[in-house]
Amino acid sequence: MGINWKVRFKHKSFWISIIALLSVFLNQVASIFNVDLTIYNAQITELAETVLMIFVFLGVIVDPTTEGIKDSEQALSYLEPRKK
């Protein structure tokens, strides 16, 4: 598959995005079965899900081989993906 899972598992943003993804996913599945997991009003739920989706988005685009969410200088210099 070409993914270095060991590196991803050690990256904080990967885990934040996984937790956010699972939270939103569980809420969506629960709503399909008419189970209300919210203990607060709908507006706060919408806001929380929006924030969680932003975390998911950041986890999707983050380079797990660098610290933080920025790309390395080497990755920034690529004009196309490096071939094996």
Jmol script that loads the backbone (N, CA, C; Angstrom):
load data "model"
ATOM      1  N   MET A   1       0.829  -1.192   0.000  1.00  0.00           N
ATOM      2  CA  MET A   1       0.000   0.000   0.000  1.00  0.00           C
ATOM      3  C   MET A   1       0.868   1.246   0.000  1.00  0.00           C
ATOM      4  N   GLY A   2       2.110   1.162   0.397  1.00  0.00           N
ATOM      5  CA  GLY A   2       3.012   2.300   0.313  1.00  0.00           C
ATOM      6  C   GLY A   2       2.852   3.336   1.413  1.00  0.00           C
ATOM      7  N   ILE A   3       2.292   2.942   2.555  1.00  0.00           N
ATOM      8  CA  ILE A   3       2.111   3.874   3.668  1.00  0.00           C
ATOM      9  C   ILE A   3       2.943   3.390   4.848  1.00  0.00           C
ATOM     10  N   ASN A   4       3.716   4.276   5.418  1.00  0.00           N
ATOM     11  CA  ASN A   4       4.532   3.940   6.581  1.00  0.00           C
ATOM     12  C   ASN A   4       3.678   4.133   7.840  1.00  0.00           C
ATOM     13  N   TRP A   5       2.971   3.070   8.233  1.00  0.00           N
ATOM     14  CA  TRP A   5       2.043   3.163   9.357  1.00  0.00           C
ATOM     15  C   TRP A   5       2.757   3.398  10.677  1.00  0.00           C
ATOM     16  N   LYS A   6       3.983   2.897  10.830  1.00  0.00           N
ATOM     17  CA  LYS A   6       4.729   3.101  12.079  1.00  0.00           C
ATOM     18  C   LYS A   6       4.942   4.586  12.344  1.00  0.00           C
ATOM     19  N   VAL A   7       5.274   5.327  11.297  1.00  0.00           N
ATOM     20  CA  VAL A   7       5.491   6.765  11.443  1.00  0.00           C
ATOM     21  C   VAL A   7       4.171   7.467  11.723  1.00  0.00           C
ATOM     22  N   ARG A   8       3.120   7.083  11.012  1.00  0.00           N
ATOM     23  CA  ARG A   8       1.813   7.721  11.231  1.00  0.00           C
ATOM     24  C   ARG A   8       1.316   7.503  12.657  1.00  0.00           C
ATOM     25  N   PHE A   9       1.482   6.301  13.187  1.00  0.00           N
ATOM     26  CA  PHE A   9       1.008   6.004  14.537  1.00  0.00           C
ATOM     27  C   PHE A   9       1.729   6.828  15.598  1.00  0.00           C
ATOM     28  N   LYS A  10       2.921   7.304  15.301  1.00  0.00           N
ATOM     29  CA  LYS A  10       3.686   8.108  16.254  1.00  0.00           C
ATOM     30  C   LYS A  10       3.379   9.599  16.150  1.00  0.00           C
ATOM     31  N   HIS A  11       2.564   9.998  15.194  1.00  0.00           N
ATOM     32  CA  HIS A  11       2.292  11.412  14.947  1.00  0.00           C
ATOM     33  C   HIS A  11       0.997  11.827  15.645  1.00  0.00           C
ATOM     34  N   LYS A  12       1.052  12.891  16.459  1.00  0.00           N
ATOM     35  CA  LYS A  12      -0.116  13.339  17.235  1.00  0.00           C
ATOM     36  C   LYS A  12      -1.302  13.705  16.357  1.00  0.00           C
ATOM     37  N   SER A  13      -1.061  14.390  15.251  1.00  0.00           N
ATOM     38  CA  SER A  13      -2.174  14.837  14.412  1.00  0.00           C
ATOM     39  C   SER A  13      -2.911  13.658  13.782  1.00  0.00           C
ATOM     40  N   PHE A  14      -2.226  12.548  13.561  1.00  0.00           N
ATOM     41  CA  PHE A  14      -2.891  11.344  13.058  1.00  0.00           C
ATOM     42  C   PHE A  14      -3.938  10.877  14.066  1.00  0.00           C
ATOM     43  N   TRP A  15      -3.559  10.818  15.340  1.00  0.00           N
ATOM     44  CA  TRP A  15      -4.482  10.351  16.374  1.00  0.00           C
ATOM     45  C   TRP A  15      -5.615  11.338  16.615  1.00  0.00           C
ATOM     46  N   ILE A  16      -5.320  12.625  16.536  1.00  0.00           N
ATOM     47  CA  ILE A  16      -6.384  13.625  16.679  1.00  0.00           C
ATOM     48  C   ILE A  16      -7.404  13.457  15.569  1.00  0.00           C
ATOM     49  N   SER A  17      -6.924  13.249  14.343  1.00  0.00           N
ATOM     50  CA  SER A  17      -7.852  13.088  13.222  1.00  0.00           C
ATOM     51  C   SER A  17      -8.637  11.787  13.330  1.00  0.00           C
ATOM     52  N   ILE A  18      -8.005  10.711  13.807  1.00  0.00           N
ATOM     53  CA  ILE A  18      -8.716   9.440  13.967  1.00  0.00           C
ATOM     54  C   ILE A  18      -9.809   9.571  15.028  1.00  0.00           C
ATOM     55  N   ILE A  19      -9.493  10.191  16.146  1.00  0.00           N
ATOM     56  CA  ILE A  19     -10.486  10.381  17.213  1.00  0.00           C
ATOM     57  C   ILE A  19     -11.628  11.265  16.726  1.00  0.00           C
ATOM     58  N   ALA A  20     -11.295  12.338  16.022  1.00  0.00           N
ATOM     59  CA  ALA A  20     -12.330  13.224  15.488  1.00  0.00           C
ATOM     60  C   ALA A  20     -13.199  12.487  14.476  1.00  0.00           C
ATOM     61  N   LEU A  21     -12.576  11.734  13.599  1.00  0.00           N
ATOM     62  CA  LEU A  21     -13.319  10.973  12.598  1.00  0.00           C
ATOM     63  C   LEU A  21     -14.262   9.977  13.255  1.00  0.00           C
ATOM     64  N   LEU A  22     -13.776   9.241  14.241  1.00  0.00           N
ATOM     65  CA  LEU A  22     -14.619   8.263  14.926  1.00  0.00           C
ATOM     66  C   LEU A  22     -15.771   8.928  15.673  1.00  0.00           C
ATOM     67  N   SER A  23     -15.523  10.079  16.274  1.00  0.00           N
ATOM     68  CA  SER A  23     -16.580  10.794  16.998  1.00  0.00           C
ATOM     69  C   SER A  23     -17.703  11.205  16.060  1.00  0.00           C
ATOM     70  N   VAL A  24     -17.341  11.805  14.942  1.00  0.00           N
ATOM     71  CA  VAL A  24     -18.354  12.237  13.977  1.00  0.00           C
ATOM     72  C   VAL A  24     -19.051  11.024  13.368  1.00  0.00           C
ATOM     73  N   PHE A  25     -18.285   9.996  13.041  1.00  0.00           N
ATOM     74  CA  PHE A  25     -18.853   8.785  12.447  1.00  0.00           C
ATOM     75  C   PHE A  25     -19.862   8.124  13.384  1.00  0.00           C
ATOM     76  N   LEU A  26     -19.497   7.976  14.659  1.00  0.00           N
ATOM     77  CA  LEU A  26     -20.412   7.357  15.619  1.00  0.00           C
ATOM     78  C   LEU A  26     -21.691   8.163  15.783  1.00  0.00           C
ATOM     79  N   ASN A  27     -21.571   9.478  15.782  1.00  0.00           N
ATOM     80  CA  ASN A  27     -22.761  10.320  15.884  1.00  0.00           C
ATOM     81  C   ASN A  27     -23.651  10.151  14.653  1.00  0.00           C
ATOM     82  N   GLN A  28     -23.049  10.042  13.479  1.00  0.00           N
ATOM     83  CA  GLN A  28     -23.826   9.857  12.254  1.00  0.00           C
ATOM     84  C   GLN A  28     -24.524   8.495  12.242  1.00  0.00           C
ATOM     85  N   VAL A  29     -23.820   7.451  12.634  1.00  0.00           N
ATOM     86  CA  VAL A  29     -24.412   6.113  12.672  1.00  0.00           C
ATOM     87  C   VAL A  29     -25.540   6.073  13.694  1.00  0.00           C
ATOM     88  N   ALA A  30     -25.337   6.684  14.842  1.00  0.00           N
ATOM     89  CA  ALA A  30     -26.382   6.716  15.870  1.00  0.00           C
ATOM     90  C   ALA A  30     -27.628   7.429  15.361  1.00  0.00           C
ATOM     91  N   SER A  31     -27.438   8.506  14.603  1.00  0.00           N
ATOM     92  CA  SER A  31     -28.601   9.239  14.092  1.00  0.00           C
ATOM     93  C   SER A  31     -29.368   8.420  13.061  1.00  0.00           C
ATOM     94  N   ILE A  32     -28.697   7.538  12.336  1.00  0.00           N
ATOM     95  CA  ILE A  32     -29.391   6.658  11.383  1.00  0.00           C
ATOM     96  C   ILE A  32     -30.375   5.756  12.120  1.00  0.00           C
ATOM     97  N   PHE A  33     -29.992   5.317  13.311  1.00  0.00           N
ATOM     98  CA  PHE A  33     -30.836   4.433  14.109  1.00  0.00           C
ATOM     99  C   PHE A  33     -31.678   5.193  15.137  1.00  0.00           C
ATOM    100  N   ASN A  34     -31.830   6.507  14.923  1.00  0.00           N
ATOM    101  CA  ASN A  34     -32.630   7.375  15.794  1.00  0.00           C
ATOM    102  C   ASN A  34     -32.180   7.341  17.251  1.00  0.00           C
ATOM    103  N   VAL A  35     -30.889   7.223  17.468  1.00  0.00           N
ATOM    104  CA  VAL A  35     -30.321   7.294  18.813  1.00  0.00           C
ATOM    105  C   VAL A  35     -29.684   8.666  18.958  1.00  0.00           C
ATOM    106  N   ASP A  36     -30.106   9.400  19.961  1.00  0.00           N
ATOM    107  CA  ASP A  36     -29.586  10.750  20.166  1.00  0.00           C
ATOM    108  C   ASP A  36     -28.442  10.708  21.174  1.00  0.00           C
ATOM    109  N   LEU A  37     -27.228  10.929  20.679  1.00  0.00           N
ATOM    110  CA  LEU A  37     -26.058  10.927  21.554  1.00  0.00           C
ATOM    111  C   LEU A  37     -25.760  12.303  22.134  1.00  0.00           C
ATOM    112  N   THR A  38     -26.489  13.301  21.684  1.00  0.00           N
ATOM    113  CA  THR A  38     -26.205  14.657  22.146  1.00  0.00           C
ATOM    114  C   THR A  38     -26.804  14.875  23.529  1.00  0.00           C
ATOM    115  N   ILE A  39     -26.017  15.513  24.371  1.00  0.00           N
ATOM    116  CA  ILE A  39     -26.516  15.855  25.701  1.00  0.00           C
ATOM    117  C   ILE A  39     -26.641  17.370  25.832  1.00  0.00           C
ATOM    118  N   TYR A  40     -26.476  18.049  24.722  1.00  0.00           N
ATOM    119  CA  TYR A  40     -26.600  19.500  24.679  1.00  0.00           C
ATOM    120  C   TYR A  40     -27.374  19.854  23.425  1.00  0.00           C
ATOM    121  N   ASN A  41     -27.586  21.122  23.173  1.00  0.00           N
ATOM    122  CA  ASN A  41     -28.447  21.494  22.053  1.00  0.00           C
ATOM    123  C   ASN A  41     -27.790  21.262  20.694  1.00  0.00           C
ATOM    124  N   ALA A  42     -28.588  21.311  19.659  1.00  0.00           N
ATOM    125  CA  ALA A  42     -28.142  20.977  18.304  1.00  0.00           C
ATOM    126  C   ALA A  42     -27.089  21.947  17.772  1.00  0.00           C
ATOM    127  N   GLN A  43     -27.163  23.217  18.158  1.00  0.00           N
ATOM    128  CA  GLN A  43     -26.191  24.191  17.657  1.00  0.00           C
ATOM    129  C   GLN A  43     -24.785  23.887  18.165  1.00  0.00           C
ATOM    130  N   ILE A  44     -24.679  23.492  19.406  1.00  0.00           N
ATOM    131  CA  ILE A  44     -23.369  23.139  19.955  1.00  0.00           C
ATOM    132  C   ILE A  44     -22.861  21.862  19.287  1.00  0.00           C
ATOM    133  N   THR A  45     -23.771  20.921  19.015  1.00  0.00           N
ATOM    134  CA  THR A  45     -23.387  19.699  18.314  1.00  0.00           C
ATOM    135  C   THR A  45     -22.836  20.018  16.933  1.00  0.00           C
ATOM    136  N   GLU A  46     -23.519  20.898  16.201  1.00  0.00           N
ATOM    137  CA  GLU A  46     -23.054  21.295  14.865  1.00  0.00           C
ATOM    138  C   GLU A  46     -21.672  21.936  14.946  1.00  0.00           C
ATOM    139  N   LEU A  47     -21.471  22.800  15.918  1.00  0.00           N
ATOM    140  CA  LEU A  47     -20.176  23.461  16.084  1.00  0.00           C
ATOM    141  C   LEU A  47     -19.086  22.438  16.413  1.00  0.00           C
ATOM    142  N   ALA A  48     -19.387  21.519  17.317  1.00  0.00           N
ATOM    143  CA  ALA A  48     -18.408  20.497  17.696  1.00  0.00           C
ATOM    144  C   ALA A  48     -18.043  19.622  16.500  1.00  0.00           C
ATOM    145  N   GLU A  49     -19.036  19.237  15.706  1.00  0.00           N
ATOM    146  CA  GLU A  49     -18.756  18.411  14.534  1.00  0.00           C
ATOM    147  C   GLU A  49     -17.942  19.171  13.499  1.00  0.00           C
ATOM    148  N   THR A  50     -18.184  20.461  13.360  1.00  0.00           N
ATOM    149  CA  THR A  50     -17.394  21.271  12.432  1.00  0.00           C
ATOM    150  C   THR A  50     -15.932  21.311  12.867  1.00  0.00           C
ATOM    151  N   VAL A  51     -15.696  21.528  14.148  1.00  0.00           N
ATOM    152  CA  VAL A  51     -14.323  21.552  14.665  1.00  0.00           C
ATOM    153  C   VAL A  51     -13.664  20.189  14.467  1.00  0.00           C
ATOM    154  N   LEU A  52     -14.396  19.120  14.747  1.00  0.00           N
ATOM    155  CA  LEU A  52     -13.847  17.778  14.568  1.00  0.00           C
ATOM    156  C   LEU A  52     -13.510  17.501  13.108  1.00  0.00           C
ATOM    157  N   MET A  53     -14.347  17.957  12.189  1.00  0.00           N
ATOM    158  CA  MET A  53     -14.069  17.751  10.766  1.00  0.00           C
ATOM    159  C   MET A  53     -12.828  18.530  10.330  1.00  0.00           C
ATOM    160  N   ILE A  54     -12.593  19.688  10.908  1.00  0.00           N
ATOM    161  CA  ILE A  54     -11.363  20.438  10.611  1.00  0.00           C
ATOM    162  C   ILE A  54     -10.152  19.631  11.069  1.00  0.00           C
ATOM    163  N   PHE A  55     -10.241  19.015  12.250  1.00  0.00           N
ATOM    164  CA  PHE A  55      -9.150  18.159  12.726  1.00  0.00           C
ATOM    165  C   PHE A  55      -8.933  16.970  11.788  1.00  0.00           C
ATOM    166  N   VAL A  56     -10.024  16.384  11.303  1.00  0.00           N
ATOM    167  CA  VAL A  56      -9.906  15.277  10.348  1.00  0.00           C
ATOM    168  C   VAL A  56      -9.198  15.755   9.094  1.00  0.00           C
ATOM    169  N   PHE A  57      -9.600  16.912   8.586  1.00  0.00           N
ATOM    170  CA  PHE A  57      -8.983  17.460   7.380  1.00  0.00           C
ATOM    171  C   PHE A  57      -7.488  17.681   7.584  1.00  0.00           C
ATOM    172  N   LEU A  58      -7.114  18.238   8.708  1.00  0.00           N
ATOM    173  CA  LEU A  58      -5.690  18.450   8.988  1.00  0.00           C
ATOM    174  C   LEU A  58      -4.937  17.128   9.075  1.00  0.00           C
ATOM    175  N   GLY A  59      -5.573  16.125   9.629  1.00  0.00           N
ATOM    176  CA  GLY A  59      -4.931  14.819   9.713  1.00  0.00           C
ATOM    177  C   GLY A  59      -4.760  14.155   8.367  1.00  0.00           C
ATOM    178  N   VAL A  60      -5.649  14.469   7.435  1.00  0.00           N
ATOM    179  CA  VAL A  60      -5.557  13.890   6.100  1.00  0.00           C
ATOM    180  C   VAL A  60      -4.416  14.503   5.314  1.00  0.00           C
ATOM    181  N   ILE A  61      -4.195  15.808   5.457  1.00  0.00           N
ATOM    182  CA  ILE A  61      -3.189  16.465   4.627  1.00  0.00           C
ATOM    183  C   ILE A  61      -1.828  16.595   5.288  1.00  0.00           C
ATOM    184  N   VAL A  62      -1.699  16.202   6.533  1.00  0.00           N
ATOM    185  CA  VAL A  62      -0.433  16.377   7.247  1.00  0.00           C
ATOM    186  C   VAL A  62       0.626  15.395   6.741  1.00  0.00           C
ATOM    187  N   ASP A  63       1.866  15.853   6.730  1.00  0.00           N
ATOM    188  CA  ASP A  63       3.007  15.007   6.367  1.00  0.00           C
ATOM    189  C   ASP A  63       3.519  14.350   7.643  1.00  0.00           C
ATOM    190  N   PRO A  64       3.307  13.043   7.819  1.00  0.00           N
ATOM    191  CA  PRO A  64       3.673  12.398   9.075  1.00  0.00           C
ATOM    192  C   PRO A  64       5.174  12.259   9.287  1.00  0.00           C
ATOM    193  N   THR A  65       5.964  12.593   8.287  1.00  0.00           N
ATOM    194  CA  THR A  65       7.412  12.461   8.438  1.00  0.00           C
ATOM    195  C   THR A  65       8.054  13.721   8.987  1.00  0.00           C
ATOM    196  N   THR A  66       7.247  14.747   9.274  1.00  0.00           N
ATOM    197  CA  THR A  66       7.772  15.988   9.826  1.00  0.00           C
ATOM    198  C   THR A  66       7.083  16.294  11.146  1.00  0.00           C
ATOM    199  N   GLU A  67       7.713  17.121  11.951  1.00  0.00           N
ATOM    200  CA  GLU A  67       7.131  17.562  13.220  1.00  0.00           C
ATOM    201  C   GLU A  67       6.104  18.643  12.917  1.00  0.00           C
ATOM    202  N   GLY A  68       4.960  18.609  13.596  1.00  0.00           N
ATOM    203  CA  GLY A  68       3.919  19.607  13.366  1.00  0.00           C
ATOM    204  C   GLY A  68       3.126  19.297  12.108  1.00  0.00           C
ATOM    205  N   ILE A  69       2.500  20.336  11.538  1.00  0.00           N
ATOM    206  CA  ILE A  69       1.669  20.108  10.358  1.00  0.00           C
ATOM    207  C   ILE A  69       2.278  20.686   9.090  1.00  0.00           C
ATOM    208  N   LYS A  70       3.510  21.208   9.176  1.00  0.00           N
ATOM    209  CA  LYS A  70       4.155  21.761   7.988  1.00  0.00           C
ATOM    210  C   LYS A  70       4.911  20.673   7.237  1.00  0.00           C
ATOM    211  N   ASP A  71       5.110  20.911   5.924  1.00  0.00           N
ATOM    212  CA  ASP A  71       5.944  20.026   5.121  1.00  0.00           C
ATOM    213  C   ASP A  71       7.411  20.371   5.330  1.00  0.00           C
ATOM    214  N   SER A  72       8.279  19.406   5.065  1.00  0.00           N
ATOM    215  CA  SER A  72       9.717  19.646   5.149  1.00  0.00           C
ATOM    216  C   SER A  72      10.159  20.493   3.962  1.00  0.00           C
ATOM    217  N   GLU A  73      11.348  21.068   4.071  1.00  0.00           N
ATOM    218  CA  GLU A  73      11.899  21.849   2.956  1.00  0.00           C
ATOM    219  C   GLU A  73      12.019  20.986   1.706  1.00  0.00           C
ATOM    220  N   GLN A  74      12.409  19.734   1.887  1.00  0.00           N
ATOM    221  CA  GLN A  74      12.541  18.825   0.751  1.00  0.00           C
ATOM    222  C   GLN A  74      11.184  18.607   0.084  1.00  0.00           C
ATOM    223  N   ALA A  75      10.146  18.369   0.870  1.00  0.00           N
ATOM    224  CA  ALA A  75       8.816  18.142   0.308  1.00  0.00           C
ATOM    225  C   ALA A  75       8.279  19.391  -0.382  1.00  0.00           C
ATOM    226  N   LEU A  76       8.605  20.560   0.147  1.00  0.00           N
ATOM    227  CA  LEU A  76       8.148  21.804  -0.473  1.00  0.00           C
ATOM    228  C   LEU A  76       8.794  22.034  -1.833  1.00  0.00           C
ATOM    229  N   SER A  77       9.961  21.444  -2.069  1.00  0.00           N
ATOM    230  CA  SER A  77      10.657  21.657  -3.339  1.00  0.00           C
ATOM    231  C   SER A  77      10.173  20.729  -4.448  1.00  0.00           C
ATOM    232  N   TYR A  78       9.369  19.721  -4.129  1.00  0.00           N
ATOM    233  CA  TYR A  78       8.886  18.786  -5.151  1.00  0.00           C
ATOM    234  C   TYR A  78       7.901  19.470  -6.094  1.00  0.00           C
ATOM    235  N   LEU A  79       8.035  19.197  -7.375  1.00  0.00           N
ATOM    236  CA  LEU A  79       7.058  19.653  -8.359  1.00  0.00           C
ATOM    237  C   LEU A  79       6.063  18.545  -8.676  1.00  0.00           C
ATOM    238  N   GLU A  80       6.453  17.310  -8.385  1.00  0.00           N
ATOM    239  CA  GLU A  80       5.579  16.150  -8.528  1.00  0.00           C
ATOM    240  C   GLU A  80       6.051  15.092  -7.533  1.00  0.00           C
ATOM    241  N   PRO A  81       5.205  14.115  -7.223  1.00  0.00           N
ATOM    242  CA  PRO A  81       5.610  13.094  -6.256  1.00  0.00           C
ATOM    243  C   PRO A  81       6.880  12.376  -6.700  1.00  0.00           C
ATOM    244  N   ARG A  82       7.721  12.068  -5.726  1.00  0.00           N
ATOM    245  CA  ARG A  82       8.978  11.379  -6.012  1.00  0.00           C
ATOM    246  C   ARG A  82       8.688   9.932  -6.392  1.00  0.00           C
ATOM    247  N   LYS A  83       9.362   9.459  -7.410  1.00  0.00           N
ATOM    248  CA  LYS A  83       9.213   8.070  -7.865  1.00  0.00           C
ATOM    249  C   LYS A  83      10.078   7.167  -7.000  1.00  0.00           C
ATOM    250  N   LYS A  84       9.688   5.916  -6.867  1.00  0.00           N
ATOM    251  CA  LYS A  84      10.472   4.946  -6.086  1.00  0.00           C
ATOM    252  C   LYS A  84      11.688   4.520  -6.853  1.00  0.00           C
TER     253      LYS A  84
END
end "model"
wireframe off; spacefill off
backbone 0.3
color backbone group
